[in-house]
């Protein structure tokens, strides 16, 4: 009777070359408008990151700081007064 089943994930880029290297990382990329994942080893992940730009998460909007002219003028006056 089998109580537990252990499955190993192998690095997909190495599997193409008929090599079995255990996967420890996941590489994300966009394909056909969806985000896909590929199992990879640390070496392949570093190679991928050097070749391509990482995907940006646009799910949360980036908040920009509002800078008013008054605050810029007062900070400039304060720095010149300290000198």
Secondary structure, 3 states (H helix, E strand, C coil): CCCCCCCCCECHHHHHCCCCCECCEEEEEEECCEEEEEEECHHHHHHHHHHCCCCCCCCCCCCCCCCCHHHHHHHHHHHHHHC
